[in-house]
Amino acid sequence: MLENYLPILIFVLVGVIIGGAPLAMGMMLGPRRPDPAKDAPYECGFEAFEDSRMKFDVRFYLVAILFIVFDLEIAFLFPWAVALGHVGLFGLLAMGLFLGILVVGFIYEWKKGALEWE
């Protein structure tokens, strides 16, 4: 049974070697000349003016979550639309349920004011 997993193990090992070998070679063969200017934080051409660990407004996260939700919605809608003739009424109802759940989440975010920006 385990011999069926041998090609997967070989694939993973080759991937790790191909990914790790250039990194290891760069660390071993690359020059090491530390400089304060190289180690300084760089932010759009000028010095950072605030601490990087400052608190962000929760609305940034809500917008990011909305983007992910609607991005996933589109990722599911395209294959469904292509196969609509094959999935029939059951597929139509399943996608309607899926979109209904997403619309409920969208309405919740809308009512909470996540879409209003000051």
C-alpha positions as CSV (number, residue, x, y, z in Angstrom):
1,M,0.0,0.0,0.0
2,L,2.8,2.5,0.9
3,E,4.5,1.9,-2.5
4,N,1.6,3.9,-4.1
5,Y,2.9,7.0,-2.2
6,L,6.5,6.7,-3.4
7,P,6.0,8.9,-6.5
8,I,4.4,11.6,-4.3
9,L,7.3,11.4,-1.9
10,I,9.8,11.7,-4.7
11,F,7.9,14.6,-6.2
12,V,7.9,16.4,-2.8
13,L,11.6,15.7,-2.3
14,V,12.5,17.0,-5.7
15,G,10.4,20.1,-5.1
16,V,12.1,20.8,-1.8
17,I,15.6,20.3,-3.4
18,I,14.8,22.5,-6.3
19,G,13.4,25.2,-4.0
20,G,16.0,24.9,-1.3
21,A,19.2,24.5,-3.3
22,P,19.3,28.0,-4.7
23,L,18.5,29.5,-1.3
24,A,21.3,27.4,0.3
25,M,23.7,28.3,-2.5
26,G,23.0,32.0,-2.1
27,M,23.5,31.9,1.6
28,M,26.8,29.9,1.3
29,L,28.3,31.7,-1.7
30,G,26.8,35.2,-1.5
31,P,28.8,38.1,0.0
32,R,28.1,39.2,3.5
33,R,28.6,42.9,3.9
34,P,26.1,44.2,6.5
35,D,25.4,47.9,6.3
36,P,23.1,50.0,8.4
37,A,21.5,51.4,5.2
38,K,20.8,47.9,4.0
39,D,19.2,46.9,7.2
40,A,17.0,50.0,7.5
41,P,13.3,49.7,6.9
42,Y,12.3,51.0,3.5
43,E,8.8,52.4,2.9
44,C,8.0,54.1,-0.4
45,G,11.3,55.9,-0.7
46,F,11.3,57.5,2.8
47,E,11.9,56.5,6.4
48,A,9.1,54.8,8.2
49,F,7.2,57.3,10.2
50,E,5.2,55.0,12.6
51,D,5.6,51.8,14.3
52,S,4.8,48.8,12.2
53,R,2.8,47.2,15.0
54,M,0.2,50.0,15.1
55,K,-3.4,49.0,15.3
56,F,-5.5,49.0,12.1
57,D,-9.1,49.8,11.9
58,V,-11.3,46.7,11.7
59,R,-12.9,48.0,8.5
60,F,-9.7,47.1,6.6
61,Y,-10.2,43.5,7.6
62,L,-13.9,43.6,6.7
63,V,-13.1,44.9,3.3
64,A,-10.5,42.1,2.9
65,I,-13.0,39.5,4.0
66,L,-15.6,40.8,1.5
67,F,-13.1,40.7,-1.3
68,I,-12.2,37.0,-0.5
69,V,-15.9,36.1,-0.2
70,F,-16.8,37.6,-3.6
71,D,-13.6,36.3,-5.2
72,L,-14.6,32.8,-4.1
73,E,-18.1,33.4,-5.3
74,I,-16.9,34.1,-8.8
75,A,-14.5,31.2,-8.7
76,F,-17.5,28.9,-8.0
77,L,-19.8,30.6,-10.4
78,F,-17.7,30.2,-13.6
79,P,-17.5,26.4,-13.5
80,W,-21.1,26.1,-12.4
81,A,-22.2,28.3,-15.4
82,V,-20.2,26.2,-17.8
83,A,-21.7,22.9,-16.5
84,L,-25.2,24.3,-15.9
85,G,-26.6,22.0,-18.7
86,H,-25.2,18.9,-17.0
87,V,-26.1,19.7,-13.4
88,G,-29.8,20.3,-14.0
89,L,-32.3,21.5,-11.4
90,F,-30.3,20.2,-8.5
91,G,-27.3,22.2,-9.4
92,L,-29.4,25.3,-9.9
93,L,-31.0,24.9,-6.5
94,A,-27.6,24.2,-4.9
95,M,-26.1,27.4,-6.4
96,G,-29.2,29.3,-5.4
97,L,-28.6,28.2,-1.8
98,F,-24.9,29.1,-2.0
99,L,-25.7,32.6,-3.4
100,G,-28.4,33.0,-0.8
101,I,-26.0,32.4,2.1
102,L,-23.5,34.8,0.6
103,V,-26.3,37.5,0.2
104,V,-27.2,37.0,3.8
105,G,-23.6,37.7,4.8
106,F,-23.4,40.7,2.4
107,I,-26.6,42.2,4.0
108,Y,-25.2,41.6,7.5
109,E,-22.0,43.5,6.5
110,W,-24.1,46.2,4.9
111,K,-26.3,46.7,8.0
112,K,-23.2,46.8,10.3
113,G,-21.8,49.6,8.2
114,A,-18.8,47.8,6.9
115,L,-19.3,49.2,3.4
116,E,-19.5,52.9,4.5
117,W,-16.1,54.6,4.5
118,E,-15.5,57.9,6.3
